[in-house]
Amino acid sequence: MVEVIMSGEILKTISRAITTLVSECRMHFLTKGIHSRAVDPSNVAMVIVDVPKESLESYRLESEKTIGVDMNRIFEISKSINARDLVEISLVDDTNLRIKSGSLDYSLALIDPSAIRKEPRIPELNLPAKIVLDAGEFKKAISATEKVSEHIVLKSDKNSFTIEAKGDVERMVFTMAAGELREFNGGEARSMFSLDYLKEFCKVAGSGDQLTIHLGTNYPGRFCFDLVGGKVRVEFILAPRVEG
């Protein structure tokens, strides 16, 4: 038995995060809450989603359960549910997922978890720079780089955090001093990343949400979003581009 009640906003946040990279995934209903992770087909980026049971209106399990779902379909369903509406999610005979909210009642066929691509191992990354800022500020900077270059450089030093895009005829620099950041350890780091991936990551967040970035030099970056008032944690790990 799996019976969960959550807000429409949490359902949309979970499904939007996963669908930035994949259409199908495993969902784990664990004692501590809901967990999912997946890697994109190019093995460039990973998404990890965690919703503690304390973030849910109700969470009832007979035992821990793993299911396979079409997350694209769940995201489409979530668009028809208001953020504050409650959503009831339950398993029906281990073959269907029922999603009910008010007068809406959907039944989705489950996917055999073994038919879904193997989940990635979460890498252990000891990265020197930690930058905490409003996700809306990062989103604004990413949007500003869009017409300059397909890649951007993220840099950190003892004084500031910088986002830089350099094209053939244009250059854009976005800098936040240590005092303008919510938290900053002044670690030295520099890595280049694909703008397309970062644009997709930013879609999960809005102004007021918190983003924690962990950076190294020519190392994968970790982009950790605290969403829905801290009720949902979404982490993306993105491989760097080689600067040439």
MOJO-V755522 format. One record per pair of residues at least 6 apart in sequence whose C-alpha atoms are under 8 Angstrom apart, sorted by the first residue. I is the first residue (numbers start at 1). J is the second residue. If there is no record, write none. Layout:
BEGIN
<<I J> <I J>>
END
This chain:
BEGIN
<<1 60> <1 61> <1 62> <1 63> <1 90> <1 91> <2 29> <2 59> <2 60> <2 61> <2 62> <2 65> <2 89> <2 90> <2 91> <3 58> <3 59> <3 60> <3 61> <3 88> <3 89> <3 90> <3 91> <4 56> <4 57> <4 58> <4 59> <4 60> <4 88> <4 89> <4 90> <5 56> <5 57> <5 58> <5 59> <5 86> <5 87> <5 88> <5 89> <6 55> <6 56> <6 57> <6 58> <6 86> <6 87> <6 88> <7 56> <7 57> <7 83> <7 84> <7 85> <7 86> <7 87> <8 78> <8 81> <8 82> <8 83> <8 84> <8 85> <8 86> <8 87> <9 82> <9 83> <9 84> <9 228> <10 83> <10 228> <10 231> <10 232> <11 75> <11 78> <11 87> <12 75> <12 78> <12 79> <13 204> <13 227> <13 228> <13 232> <14 49> <14 232> <15 71> <15 72> <15 74> <15 75> <15 78> <16 75> <16 203> <16 204> <17 47> <17 49> <17 201> <17 204> <17 234> <18 25> <18 37> <18 38> <18 47> <18 49> <18 71> <19 71> <19 72> <19 75> <20 200> <20 201> <21 38> <21 39> <21 40> <21 41> <21 45> <21 46> <21 47> <22 38> <22 39> <22 40> <22 41> <23 70> <23 71> <23 72> <24 68> <24 69> <24 70> <24 71> <24 72> <24 116> <25 36> <25 37> <25 38> <25 68> <25 69> <25 70> <25 71> <25 113> <25 116> <25 117> <26 36> <26 37> <26 66> <26 67> <26 68> <26 69> <26 113> <26 116> <27 34> <27 35> <27 36> <27 66> <27 67> <27 68> <27 69> <28 34> <28 35> <28 36> <28 64> <28 65> <28 66> <28 67> <29 35> <29 61> <29 64> <29 65> <29 66> <30 63> <30 64> <30 65> <31 53> <31 61> <31 63> <31 64> <32 52> <32 53> <33 50> <33 51> <33 52> <33 53> <33 54> <33 59> <34 49> <34 50> <34 51> <34 52> <34 53> <35 48> <35 49> <35 50> <35 51> <36 48> <36 49> <36 50> <37 46> <37 47> <37 48> <37 49> <37 119> <37 120> <38 46> <38 47> <38 48> <38 119> <38 120> <39 45> <39 46> <39 47> <39 119> <39 120> <40 46> <44 238> <44 239> <45 197> <45 236> <45 237> <45 238> <45 239> <46 120> <46 236> <46 237> <46 238> <47 234> <47 235> <47 236> <47 237> <48 234> <48 235> <48 236> <49 232> <49 233> <49 234> <49 235> <50 232> <50 233> <50 234> <51 231> <51 232> <51 233> <52 231> <52 232> <53 59> <55 231> <55 232> <66 113> <67 110> <67 111> <67 112> <67 113> <68 110> <68 111> <68 112> <68 113> <68 116> <69 109> <69 110> <69 111> <70 110> <70 111> <81 101> <85 101> <85 102> <86 101> <86 102> <87 99> <87 100> <87 101> <87 102> <88 98> <88 99> <88 100> <88 101> <89 97> <89 98> <89 99> <89 100> <90 97> <90 98> <90 99> <91 97> <91 98> <92 98> <94 110> <95 109> <95 110> <96 107> <96 108> <96 109> <96 110> <97 107> <97 108> <97 109> <97 110> <98 105> <98 106> <98 107> <98 108> <99 105> <99 106> <99 107> <100 106> <127 214> <127 215> <127 216> <128 187> <128 188> <128 189> <128 214> <128 215> <128 216> <129 156> <129 184> <129 185> <129 186> <129 187> <129 188> <129 189> <129 213> <129 214> <129 215> <129 216> <130 183> <130 184> <130 185> <130 186> <130 187> <130 212> <130 213> <130 214> <130 215> <131 161> <131 181> <131 182> <131 183> <131 184> <131 185> <131 212> <131 213> <131 214> <132 181> <132 182> <132 183> <132 184> <132 210> <132 211> <132 212> <132 213> <133 181> <133 182> <133 183> <133 210> <133 211> <133 212> <134 182> <134 207> <134 208> <134 209> <134 210> <134 211> <135 202> <135 205> <135 206> <135 207> <135 208> <135 209> <135 210> <135 211> <135 225> <136 205> <136 206> <136 207> <136 208> <136 209> <137 207> <138 202> <139 199> <139 202> <139 206> <141 163> <141 174> <142 195> <142 198> <142 199> <143 199> <144 172> <145 152> <145 164> <145 165> <145 172> <146 195> <148 165> <148 166> <148 167> <148 170> <148 171> <148 172> <149 165> <149 166> <149 167> <149 195> <150 194> <150 195> <150 196> <151 165> <151 192> <151 193> <151 194> <151 195> <152 163> <152 164> <152 165> <152 166> <152 192> <152 193> <152 194> <152 195> <153 162> <153 163> <153 164> <153 165> <153 190> <153 191> <153 192> <153 193> <154 161> <154 162> <154 163> <154 164> <154 189> <154 190> <154 191> <154 192> <154 193> <155 161> <155 162> <155 163> <155 188> <155 189> <155 190> <155 191> <156 162> <156 186> <156 187> <156 188> <156 189> <156 190> <156 215> <157 186> <157 187> <157 188> <157 189> <158 178> <158 185> <158 186> <158 187> <158 188> <159 177> <159 178> <159 186> <160 175> <160 176> <160 177> <160 178> <160 186> <161 175> <161 176> <161 177> <161 178> <162 173> <162 174> <162 175> <162 176> <163 173> <163 174> <163 175> <164 171> <164 172> <164 173> <164 174> <165 171> <165 172> <165 173> <166 172> <178 184> <178 186> <188 216> <188 217> <189 215> <189 216> <189 217> <190 215> <190 216> <190 217> <190 218> <191 215> <191 216> <191 217> <191 218> <191 219> <191 220> <191 221> <191 240> <191 241> <192 218> <192 240> <192 241> <192 242> <192 243> <193 238> <193 239> <193 240> <193 241> <194 240> <194 241> <197 238> <201 236> <205 225> <205 227> <209 225> <209 226> <209 227> <209 228> <209 229> <210 225> <210 226> <210 227> <211 223> <211 224> <211 225> <211 226> <212 222> <212 223> <212 224> <212 225> <213 221> <213 222> <213 223> <213 224> <214 221> <214 222> <214 223> <215 221> <215 222> <218 240> <218 241> <218 242> <219 239> <219 240> <220 237> <220 238> <220 239> <220 240> <221 237> <221 238> <221 239> <221 240> <222 235> <222 236> <222 237> <222 238> <223 235> <223 236> <223 237> <224 233> <224 234> <224 235> <224 236> <225 233> <225 234> <225 235> <226 232> <226 233> <226 234> <227 233> <227 234>>
END
